Amino acid sequence: MAGKKLDAFHEWFIPKRRRRTGGTLYIASIAGQFFYPSDYWVTVMASGIIFFLSAWPSFVHDKR
């Protein structure tokens, strides 16, 4: 059962949505640090950066 849900999530979480989610988490972490300073926002920022950068196609990194 969990395998089907995970596969459905992978099909739904396309790179465009990953970039949008990552950017939203990153902006939310910056706003959160401004309004409510805490060490927690670093984890939100890190996950936003990871989502955002994982959405770029692999062929962009291969051109050197």
C-alpha positions in Angstrom: 0.0 0.0 0.0 2.7 2.5 0.9 4.6 1.6 -2.3 1.7 2.8 -4.5 1.3 6.0 -2.5 5.0 6.7 -2.8 5.0 6.0 -6.6 2.0 8.4 -7.0 3.8 11.0 -5.0 6.9 10.7 -7.2 4.8 11.1 -10.3 3.1 14.2 -8.8 6.3 15.8 -7.4 7.7 16.9 -10.8 10.7 19.2 -11.0 8.5 22.3 -11.6 6.8 21.6 -8.3 10.1 20.8 -6.5 11.5 24.2 -7.6 8.3 26.0 -6.5 8.3 24.1 -3.1 12.0 24.7 -2.6 11.7 28.4 -3.3 8.7 28.7 -1.1 10.5 27.0 1.8 13.6 29.2 1.3 11.6 32.4 1.3 9.5 31.3 4.3 12.7 30.5 6.2 14.1 34.0 5.5 10.8 35.6 6.5 10.6 33.4 9.6 14.1 34.4 10.7 13.2 38.0 10.4 9.9 37.8 12.3 10.8 35.0 14.8 14.5 34.4 15.2 15.4 30.8 16.0 17.8 28.0 15.0 14.8 26.0 13.6 14.7 28.1 10.4 18.1 26.7 9.3 16.5 23.3 8.8 13.7 24.8 6.8 16.2 26.7 4.7 18.3 23.6 4.1 15.4 21.5 2.9 14.2 24.3 0.6 17.7 24.5 -0.9 17.8 20.8 -1.4 14.4 20.6 -3.0 15.3 23.6 -5.3 18.6 22.3 -6.4 17.4 18.7 -6.9 15.0 19.9 -9.5 17.6 21.0 -12.1 18.1 18.6 -14.9 21.2 16.5 -14.9 22.4 17.6 -18.4 23.0 21.1 -17.1 25.6 19.8 -14.7 27.3 17.6 -17.4 28.3 20.5 -19.7 31.8 21.5 -18.8 
